[in-house]
Amino acid sequence: MDPIKIIVLVIIPFTFSLFAYYLHDKGKEPWFIRKYLHTVGLTLIAIYAMLFSSIEEIIITVSVVILIIIILSIIPLKFAQTMIEFSTRKGEKQIESLINSSLTTIVALILMIVLYDYKWIFTSSLLTVAFGDALGEFIGKPYGRHKYRIIAPKSIEGSIAVFAGALIGIMIPYLFYGFVWSSVPVIIIAALVAMIIEALSISFLDNILMPSVTAFILYNYLL
């Protein structure tokens, strides 16, 4: 166990969180800040999986992060309260945002432990939602012109962006794992399924289902 590495891994997420304060001070729209935090948080968890050398490091790092969040959330700092406020959708209650973030993080940690021997699958599954969901909103919200609705309002442009982001999220770790062309159909199918899940999403369920289903497909068809 490397204490220096753990300290660095603990500091990094708080550094990115501080940038959310900067975006807020610069007048960035709430949806942009919310999606920034969502994307950065999931991306960091995905990358961290490749850096941890033991389950013990995961437990220690997560415990230290939680302890610091608790300390920083004591009045007047209110760190957790502010992050929840930044992460809450328009018209959504903050308790719903807290449940969303908590369940997404718990599912991510479970997948990290279950897939510990196949880190690239875990990383791909998290980057699928980190990149796919983010790109879908960053493209769909300002540029989505062709609207459709299955459960929630979506746009064709946004859904295409979700597919592209999911594809990139799967491909990056897989290139390091050992890319073979015969795997391309499976990767495309996984990205398409992720896109469909996002299009059918109810509330925050896509944050849970996209990585879980992607991990299932990659584990069963690429190993």
Sequence and secondary structure as in RCSB ss.txt:
>XXXX:A:sequence
MDPIKIIVLVIIPFTFSLFAYYLHDKGKEPWFIRKYLHTVGLTLIAIYAMLFSSIEEIIITVSVVILIIIILSII
PLKFAQTMIEFSTRKGEKQIESLINSSLTTIVALILMIVLYDYKWIFTSSLLTVAFGDALGEFIGKPYGRHKYRI
IAPKSIEGSIAVFAGALIGIMIPYLFYGFVWSSVPVIIIAALVAMIIEALSISFLDNILMPSVTAFILYNYLL
>XXXX:A:secstr
  HHHHHHHHHHHHHHHHHHHHHHHTT  HHHHHHHHHHHHHHHHHHHHHH  SHHHHHHHHHHHHHHHHHHTST
TT HHHHHHHHH  TT  HHHHHHHHHHHHHHHHHHHHHTGGGHHHHHHHHHHHHHHHHHHHHHHHHH  SEEES
SSEEEHHHHHHHHHHHHHHHHHHHHHHH  GGGHHHHHHHHHHHHHHHHT  TTHHHHHHHHHHHHHHHHHH 
